[in-house]
Amino acid sequence: MKVICVCGMGLGTSILLKMNTDKAMKQLGIDADVDAADIGTAKGAAGQADFVLTSAELAEELEGLPIPIRVINNFMDVDEISAAITDVLNLEQL
């Protein structure tokens, strides 16, 4: 599984989100490749990823990607990130 964590520049908050997404994946027992990226990189890499995690502001700019996008309000909240991951996986199973 491949996940892209997106922030505006791909440097600060996306790396924080990536680290906490790694923790959430480990807690859920899911083997995943999690990358931090800026919007442009995320748009280009979307074809090779399963879903995107980002902020509400950036989610609008990513609309139209061929993969699910989930908004994370608190990039430090591993439980919120876990819930978003679980939501995506449940949606994909339908």
Secondary structure, 3 states (H helix, E strand, C coil): CEEEEECCCCCCHHHHHHHHHHHHHHHHCCCCEEEEECHHHHHHHHHHCCEEEECHHHHHHHCCCCCCEEECCCCCCHHHHHHHHHHHHHHHHC
